């Protein structure tokens, strides 16, 4: 693993998250490694940014990359607010 990177692999490292995954996700997607960033408006989830990898522990995100993805999420939320989307 490159310095400054951390793996985002919740299913194998966190059984609490694993037990909350819906059956359809486990059966159809079968992604051992994934990242979810919810799009929230007025305290309600209105969408999400999703990314996954086929191999466990293969999705690594450094702090700068995570900041950029979060900035993208924030831009999407601002655009929805400007368009009048309500949560």
WOVEN-V891384 format. One record per residue. N is the residue number from 1. BURIAL is I if it has 16 or more other ideal C-beta (glycine too) atoms within 10 Angstrom, else O. D_CENTER is the distance of its C-alpha to the mean C-alpha in Angstrom with 2 decimals. Layout:
n={N;N}
burial={BURIAL;BURIAL}
d_center={D_CENTER;D_CENTER}
This chain:
n={1;2;3;4;5;6;7;8;9;10;11;12;13;14;15;16;17;18;19;20;21;22;23;24;25;26;27;28;29;30;31;32;33;34;35;36;37;38;39;40;41;42;43;44;45;46;47;48;49;50;51;52;53;54;55;56;57;58;59;60;61;62;63;64;65;66;67;68;69;70;71;72;73;74;75;76;77;78;79;80;81;82;83;84;85;86;87}
burial={O;O;O;O;O;O;I;I;I;I;I;O;O;O;O;O;O;O;O;O;O;O;O;O;O;O;O;O;O;O;I;I;I;I;I;O;I;O;I;O;O;O;O;O;O;O;O;O;O;O;O;O;I;O;O;O;O;O;I;I;I;O;O;O;O;O;O;O;O;O;O;O;I;O;O;O;I;O;O;I;O;O;O;O;O;O;O}
d_center={20.14;20.78;21.62;19.02;16.12;14.23;12.60;9.18;10.71;10.45;12.63;15.55;15.57;14.91;17.04;16.20;12.65;14.30;16.87;14.64;13.10;15.25;18.05;17.33;13.96;15.90;18.81;17.58;14.32;15.21;12.26;13.03;10.18;6.50;3.10;1.26;3.77;6.94;10.06;12.85;16.54;19.34;17.36;16.12;12.83;13.85;10.87;7.21;5.68;4.79;6.24;8.44;11.81;14.99;16.14;15.17;14.53;14.43;11.13;12.31;11.29;14.15;14.43;15.57;12.80;10.16;12.71;12.98;9.42;9.75;13.19;12.20;10.23;13.43;15.64;14.35;14.98;18.34;19.27;18.78;20.93;23.51;23.72;24.37;21.39;21.50;19.14}
